[in-house]
Amino acid sequence: MAIEAAAVPFDALDDAAAAVVDLVGERRIVLLGEASHGTHEFYAIRAAATRRLIEAGRVDAVAVEADWPDAYRVNCHVRGAGEDAGAAEALADFRRFPAWMWRNTDVAAFVDRLRAHNASAAAPVGFYGMDLYSLRSSIEAVLQHLARVDPDAAARARDRYACFEHVGGGDPASYGAAATYGEDSCEEEAVAQLVELQERAAERAVADGRVPADAEFFAEQNARLVRNAERYYRAMYRGRHESWNVRDRHMVETLGALADRIERDAGRPARIVVWAHNSHLGDARATEMGEHGEVNVGQLVRERWGEEAALVGFSTHTGTVRAAADWGAAGQVMRVRPSMDGSYEQLFAHARPERFVLELAAVHDELCSPRLERAIGVVYRPETERRSHYFHARLPEQFDAVVHLDETTAVTPL
């Protein structure tokens, strides 16, 4: 069987990480996925592979599927700043559902190791969020920054952002509905604030050396998030495809801003590792998503960085997962049903060994026909599994490599 001949078997999770690093080679934008938001092995292998790349001096930043202000507290901690006593405290801003996605033992262990590495590193590795759900906290972050460095600019920003209180009463989802069905939107105000902040940041850096460039970058990214979140919450009421595209374009815009800043500071191409769900990091053009008009991070990264990008997916056949029965419900350990007939997961489960890393170019012809692929997010509904969690994909075009484990276990929350 072609899969068995090409597969790199592993027992220990660190051996899987080593195989992933070997496959990635010198590519500098490394996308490491997950088939669910609640599987220990996916987090552990991803963290171990990232640590290996960091120790080899091949990473400048880790960018994750998390909100910018929440992750920035972790960034400060791993750089030796801030007042948090440890990883658990640094992760405390991850309060929005699902908290277990980032507040778990695997992420905490990675954060501790990253802080230890940075303590003696000539160039510390940062930790950043790419997502855009933090409309309110990002507004507050912009206002707090400007209040410290430019009170007049803070007053103008407060006036602009007050629009979100007038339209929707400060609740992002209510804002989206109100702006879509009758009331004026806050788009103009959000754009104006981002433009002013960008223009004045350079002036402040020249005029006042007390304003750290990193603080300006943090504030600018929050203002960019407000602009894109405003679009996202309006797009929610125009259909899933449009809102999905706004979100993933924002993630890649954030990646681009981060890469540009690293390159200006380091004088060389940026090297970034990305952690997010398979549905974001596998090239949408090889899936039903693309057929429905959706783009995603994997597609947009390949379009921008081409052969310098590596896309690695993960899969499992059965086991347990931490997930919720409905959005906003309590997380619980749930049994993952054995994968369905006609899926890549079932094909891999019939192969031997039970755990392997597979470079997909080596089996392109055997696997290029569309098959079902499973995706479990923060909600798992096994009673409607085919409709809720499967889609068709062409795996060798979606990813460069895949890590498969026949059986996996649920992540442990802090």
C-alpha positions as CSV (number, residue, x, y, z in Angstrom):
1,M,0.0,0.0,0.0
2,A,1.4,3.4,-1.0
3,I,0.6,5.0,2.3
4,E,2.4,2.4,4.3
5,A,5.5,2.6,2.1
6,A,5.7,6.4,2.4
7,A,4.6,6.9,6.0
8,V,7.1,7.8,8.7
9,P,5.9,5.9,11.8
10,F,6.3,7.2,15.4
11,D,5.5,6.1,18.9
12,A,6.5,9.1,21.0
13,L,4.9,12.4,20.2
14,D,8.3,14.1,20.1
15,D,9.3,11.7,17.3
16,A,6.3,12.9,15.3
17,A,7.5,16.5,15.9
18,A,10.9,15.6,14.6
19,A,9.5,14.1,11.4
20,V,7.3,17.2,10.9
21,V,10.4,19.5,11.2
22,D,12.3,17.3,8.7
23,L,9.5,17.7,6.2
24,V,9.2,21.4,6.7
25,G,12.8,21.9,5.9
26,E,13.8,25.6,5.4
27,R,10.4,26.9,4.7
28,R,9.7,30.0,6.8
29,I,5.9,30.2,7.1
30,V,4.9,27.0,8.8
31,L,1.2,26.3,9.3
32,L,0.5,23.6,11.9
33,G,-3.2,22.5,12.0
34,E,-5.5,20.5,14.2
35,A,-8.6,18.4,13.3
36,S,-10.3,19.5,16.5
37,H,-9.9,22.3,19.1
38,G,-9.8,19.8,22.0
39,T,-7.3,17.0,21.3
40,H,-4.1,16.7,23.4
41,E,-1.9,15.0,20.8
42,F,-2.5,17.7,18.2
43,Y,-1.4,20.4,20.7
44,A,1.5,18.4,22.0
45,I,3.0,17.6,18.6
46,R,2.4,21.1,17.4
47,A,4.2,22.5,20.5
48,A,7.1,20.1,20.2
49,A,7.6,20.8,16.5
50,T,7.6,24.5,17.2
51,R,10.1,24.2,20.0
52,R,12.4,22.3,17.7
53,L,12.2,25.0,15.1
54,I,12.8,27.6,17.8
55,E,15.8,25.8,19.2
56,A,17.2,25.6,15.7
57,G,16.9,29.4,15.4
58,R,14.2,29.2,12.7
59,V,11.3,31.0,14.3
60,D,10.7,34.7,15.0
61,A,7.0,34.5,16.1
62,V,4.2,32.1,16.9
63,A,0.8,33.3,15.6
64,V,-2.3,31.5,16.8
65,E,-6.0,31.3,16.2
66,A,-6.7,33.6,19.2
67,D,-7.6,37.2,19.9
68,W,-4.9,39.8,19.6
69,P,-5.1,41.4,23.1
70,D,-5.5,38.1,24.9
71,A,-2.4,36.6,23.2
72,Y,-0.4,39.8,23.7
73,R,-0.5,39.3,27.4
74,V,1.2,36.0,26.8
75,N,3.7,37.7,24.4
76,C,4.7,40.1,27.2
77,H,5.1,37.2,29.6
78,V,7.3,35.1,27.3
79,R,9.5,38.1,26.7
80,G,10.1,38.6,30.4
81,A,7.7,41.6,30.8
82,G,4.5,42.0,32.7
83,E,3.7,40.9,36.2
84,D,2.3,37.3,35.7
85,A,3.9,34.7,37.9
86,G,3.6,31.9,35.4
87,A,1.9,30.6,32.3
88,A,-1.5,30.0,33.9
89,E,-1.7,33.7,34.9
90,A,-0.4,34.9,31.5
91,L,-3.2,32.9,29.9
92,A,-5.9,34.3,32.2
93,D,-7.3,36.7,29.6
94,F,-8.6,33.8,27.5
95,R,-12.0,33.9,29.1
96,R,-14.2,33.9,26.0
97,F,-15.8,30.5,25.1
98,P,-14.0,28.1,24.6
99,A,-11.5,28.9,27.3
100,W,-10.0,25.4,27.1
101,M,-8.8,26.1,23.5
102,W,-5.8,28.1,24.9
103,R,-6.1,27.7,28.7
104,N,-4.9,24.1,28.7
105,T,-1.9,22.2,30.1
106,D,-0.3,21.7,26.7
107,V,-0.3,25.5,25.9
108,A,0.8,26.4,29.4
109,A,3.8,24.0,29.1
110,F,4.7,25.6,25.8
111,V,4.5,29.1,27.2
112,D,6.8,28.1,30.1
113,R,9.3,26.6,27.7
114,L,9.2,29.7,25.5
115,R,9.8,32.1,28.3
116,A,12.8,30.0,29.5
117,H,14.2,30.0,25.9
118,N,13.7,33.7,25.5
119,A,15.5,34.5,28.8
120,S,18.8,33.6,27.2
121,A,18.0,34.2,23.5
122,A,19.6,37.1,21.6
123,A,16.4,37.5,19.6
124,P,13.3,36.5,21.7
125,V,10.4,34.7,19.9
126,G,7.0,36.4,20.2
127,F,3.5,35.0,20.7
128,Y,0.6,36.7,18.9
129,G,-3.1,36.2,18.2
130,M,-4.6,36.5,14.7
131,D,-8.4,36.4,15.4
132,L,-10.9,39.3,15.5
133,Y,-13.6,38.6,18.1
134,S,-12.2,41.0,20.6
135,L,-13.9,44.2,19.4
136,R,-14.6,45.6,22.8
137,S,-11.3,44.8,24.4
138,S,-9.4,46.0,21.4
139,I,-11.2,49.3,21.5
140,E,-10.3,49.6,25.2
141,A,-6.6,48.8,24.4
142,V,-6.4,51.6,21.8
143,L,-8.0,54.1,24.2
144,Q,-5.6,53.1,27.0
145,H,-2.6,53.4,24.8
146,L,-3.5,56.8,23.5
147,A,-4.4,58.1,26.9
148,R,-0.8,57.4,27.9
149,V,1.0,58.8,24.9
150,D,-1.4,61.4,23.3
151,P,-4.4,62.5,25.3
152,D,-5.8,64.7,22.5
153,A,-5.7,61.6,20.1
154,A,-7.4,59.6,22.9
155,A,-10.3,62.0,23.0
156,R,-10.8,61.8,19.3
157,A,-10.7,58.0,19.4
158,R,-13.2,57.9,22.2
159,D,-15.6,60.0,20.2
160,R,-15.2,57.8,17.1
161,Y,-15.6,54.5,19.0
162,A,-18.6,55.8,20.9
163,C,-20.4,54.9,17.7
164,F,-20.4,51.3,18.7
165,E,-22.3,52.2,21.9
166,H,-24.9,54.1,19.9
167,V,-25.4,51.3,17.4
168,G,-26.1,48.0,19.1
169,G,-25.4,49.2,22.7
170,G,-21.8,48.0,22.8
171,D,-22.6,44.3,22.0
172,P,-20.8,43.2,18.8
173,A,-23.5,40.8,17.6
174,S,-26.2,43.4,18.3
175,Y,-24.1,46.0,16.5
176,G,-24.0,43.7,13.4
177,A,-27.8,43.3,13.4
178,A,-28.4,47.0,13.9
179,A,-25.9,48.1,11.2
180,T,-27.3,45.6,8.8
181,Y,-31.0,46.3,9.3
182,G,-31.5,50.0,9.3
183,E,-29.0,51.9,11.4
184,D,-25.8,53.6,10.1
185,S,-22.7,51.5,10.6
186,C,-19.5,52.5,12.3
187,E,-17.3,51.6,9.4
188,E,-16.2,55.2,8.7
189,E,-15.2,55.8,12.3
190,A,-13.2,52.6,12.6
191,V,-11.3,53.2,9.4
192,A,-10.6,56.9,10.3
193,Q,-9.2,55.8,13.7
194,L,-6.9,53.2,12.2
195,V,-5.6,55.7,9.6
196,E,-4.9,58.4,12.2
197,L,-3.2,55.9,14.5
198,Q,-0.9,54.7,11.7
199,E,-0.1,58.3,10.6
200,R,0.6,59.6,14.1
201,A,2.6,56.5,15.3
202,A,5.6,57.5,13.2
203,E,5.5,61.1,14.5
204,R,5.3,59.9,18.1
205,A,8.2,57.6,17.7
206,V,10.4,60.4,16.3
207,A,9.1,63.1,18.7
208,D,9.1,61.0,21.9
209,G,11.5,58.2,22.3
210,R,9.6,57.1,25.5
211,V,6.9,55.5,23.3
212,P,8.1,51.9,22.6
213,A,7.7,50.8,19.0
214,D,6.2,47.6,20.3
215,A,3.4,49.5,22.1
216,E,2.6,51.4,18.9
217,F,2.5,48.1,17.0
218,F,0.2,46.6,19.6
219,A,-2.2,49.6,19.4
220,E,-2.2,49.7,15.6
221,Q,-3.1,46.0,15.4
222,N,-5.9,46.6,17.9
223,A,-7.2,49.4,15.7
224,R,-6.9,47.2,12.6
225,L,-8.9,44.5,14.5
226,V,-11.6,47.0,15.3
227,R,-11.9,47.9,11.6
228,N,-12.1,44.3,10.5
229,A,-14.3,43.1,13.4
230,E,-16.8,45.9,12.4
231,R,-16.9,44.3,8.9
232,Y,-17.1,40.8,10.3
233,Y,-20.1,41.5,12.6
234,R,-22.0,43.1,9.7
235,A,-21.1,40.3,7.4
236,M,-22.5,37.7,9.8
237,Y,-26.0,38.8,8.7
238,R,-25.2,38.4,5.0
239,G,-24.2,34.7,5.2
240,R,-21.5,32.4,6.6
241,H,-19.3,32.5,3.5
242,E,-18.9,36.3,3.6
243,S,-18.1,36.5,7.4
244,W,-15.7,33.5,7.1
245,N,-13.8,35.3,4.4
246,V,-13.6,38.6,6.4
247,R,-12.2,36.6,9.3
248,D,-9.6,34.6,7.4
249,R,-8.5,37.6,5.4
250,H,-8.0,39.5,8.7
251,M,-5.8,36.6,10.0
252,V,-3.5,36.8,7.0
253,E,-3.5,40.6,7.1
254,T,-2.3,40.3,10.7
255,L,0.3,37.7,9.6
256,G,1.5,40.1,6.9
257,A,1.8,43.0,9.4
258,L,3.7,40.9,11.8
259,A,6.1,39.6,9.0
260,D,6.6,43.2,7.7
261,R,7.5,44.4,11.2
262,I,9.9,41.5,11.9
263,E,11.6,42.1,8.5
264,R,12.1,45.8,9.2
265,D,13.6,45.0,12.6
266,A,15.7,42.0,11.6
267,G,16.7,43.0,8.1
268,R,15.8,39.6,6.7
269,P,12.7,37.5,5.8
270,A,10.4,36.7,8.7
271,R,10.0,33.1,10.0
272,I,6.6,32.5,11.6
273,V,4.8,29.3,12.9
274,V,1.0,29.4,12.8
275,W,-1.4,27.3,15.0
276,A,-5.0,27.0,13.9
277,H,-7.6,24.5,12.9
278,N,-7.2,22.4,9.7
279,S,-10.2,24.2,8.2
280,H,-8.3,27.5,8.3
281,L,-4.8,26.2,7.4
282,G,-5.6,23.6,4.6
283,D,-5.9,25.3,1.2
284,A,-9.6,26.0,0.7
285,R,-9.2,25.6,-3.1
286,A,-8.9,21.8,-2.5
287,T,-12.2,21.6,-0.5
288,E,-15.9,22.2,-0.7
289,M,-15.2,25.5,1.0
290,G,-13.5,26.8,-2.1
291,E,-16.4,25.6,-4.3
292,H,-18.8,27.6,-2.1
293,G,-16.7,30.8,-2.5
294,E,-14.8,30.7,0.7
295,V,-11.1,31.5,1.1
296,N,-8.9,30.7,4.1
297,V,-5.5,31.2,5.7
298,G,-3.9,28.3,3.9
299,Q,-4.9,29.5,0.4
300,L,-4.0,33.1,1.1
301,V,-0.6,32.2,2.6
302,R,0.2,30.1,-0.4
303,E,-0.8,33.0,-2.7
304,R,1.5,35.4,-0.8
305,W,4.4,33.2,0.2
306,G,4.3,30.3,-2.3
307,E,6.9,27.6,-1.9
308,E,8.2,29.3,1.3
309,A,5.0,28.1,3.1
310,A,4.5,24.6,4.5
311,L,0.9,23.4,5.4
312,V,0.7,20.5,7.8
313,G,-2.7,18.9,8.7
314,F,-3.7,16.5,11.5
315,S,-6.2,13.6,11.6
316,T,-7.6,11.0,14.0
317,H,-9.8,8.0,13.7
318,T,-11.4,7.7,17.2
319,G,-10.7,8.4,20.9
320,T,-11.9,11.3,23.1
321,V,-12.1,15.1,22.6
322,R,-12.9,18.1,24.8
323,A,-15.9,19.9,23.2
324,A,-19.3,21.3,23.9
325,A,-22.7,20.0,22.8
326,D,-23.7,23.5,21.8
327,W,-22.1,26.9,21.4
328,G,-21.5,28.5,24.8
329,A,-22.2,25.2,26.7
330,A,-19.7,23.7,29.2
331,G,-16.9,21.8,27.7
332,Q,-16.8,18.0,28.4
333,V,-14.9,15.0,27.4
334,M,-16.8,13.3,24.5
335,R,-16.2,10.1,22.7
336,V,-15.2,10.5,19.0
337,R,-17.0,8.1,16.8
338,P,-14.9,5.9,14.5
339,S,-14.4,7.7,11.2
340,M,-16.9,7.2,8.4
341,D,-16.5,4.9,5.3
342,G,-15.1,6.9,2.4
343,S,-13.1,9.3,4.6
344,Y,-9.3,9.9,4.6
345,E,-9.4,9.1,8.4
346,Q,-10.8,5.6,7.8
347,L,-8.3,5.0,5.0
348,F,-5.5,5.9,7.3
349,A,-7.0,3.8,10.1
350,H,-6.8,0.7,7.8
351,A,-3.1,1.4,7.1
352,R,-0.3,0.4,9.4
353,P,1.4,1.8,11.5
354,E,-1.3,3.3,13.7
355,R,0.6,6.6,14.0
356,F,2.5,8.2,11.2
357,V,3.6,11.4,9.4
358,L,3.0,11.4,5.7
359,E,4.4,13.7,3.0
360,L,1.5,14.0,0.6
361,A,3.5,14.6,-2.5
362,A,4.7,11.0,-2.2
363,V,1.1,9.6,-2.4
364,H,-0.5,12.3,-4.6
365,D,-1.8,10.0,-7.3
366,E,-3.3,7.5,-4.8
367,L,-5.0,10.2,-2.7
368,C,-5.9,12.9,-5.1
369,S,-9.5,11.8,-5.6
370,P,-12.0,13.7,-3.3
371,R,-12.8,11.9,-0.1
372,L,-14.6,12.9,3.1
373,E,-12.6,14.7,5.8
374,R,-13.6,15.3,9.4
375,A,-13.4,18.6,11.2
376,I,-14.4,19.0,14.9
377,G,-14.4,22.5,16.2
378,V,-15.4,23.6,19.7
379,V,-18.8,22.0,19.3
380,Y,-19.1,18.2,18.6
381,R,-22.5,16.7,17.5
382,P,-21.9,13.0,16.9
383,E,-25.7,12.4,16.3
384,T,-25.4,14.5,13.1
385,E,-21.8,13.7,12.4
386,R,-22.0,13.5,8.6
387,R,-23.8,16.8,8.2
388,S,-22.0,18.6,11.0
389,H,-18.4,17.5,10.7
390,Y,-17.6,16.1,7.3
391,F,-16.8,17.7,4.0
392,H,-15.1,16.6,0.7
393,A,-11.5,17.5,0.1
394,R,-8.4,16.5,-2.0
395,L,-5.9,16.1,0.8
396,P,-2.7,16.2,-1.3
397,E,-3.7,19.6,-2.6
398,Q,-5.0,20.8,0.7
399,F,-1.8,20.1,2.7
400,D,1.9,19.3,2.2
401,A,1.9,16.7,4.9
402,V,-0.5,15.1,7.4
403,V,0.1,13.7,10.9
404,H,-2.3,10.8,11.7
405,L,-3.1,9.0,15.0
406,D,-5.6,6.2,15.1
407,E,-6.6,7.1,18.6
408,T,-6.3,10.4,20.4
409,T,-7.3,11.9,23.8
410,A,-9.0,15.0,25.1
411,V,-7.0,18.1,26.0
412,T,-6.8,18.9,29.8
413,P,-8.0,22.5,30.7
414,L,-6.3,24.6,33.3
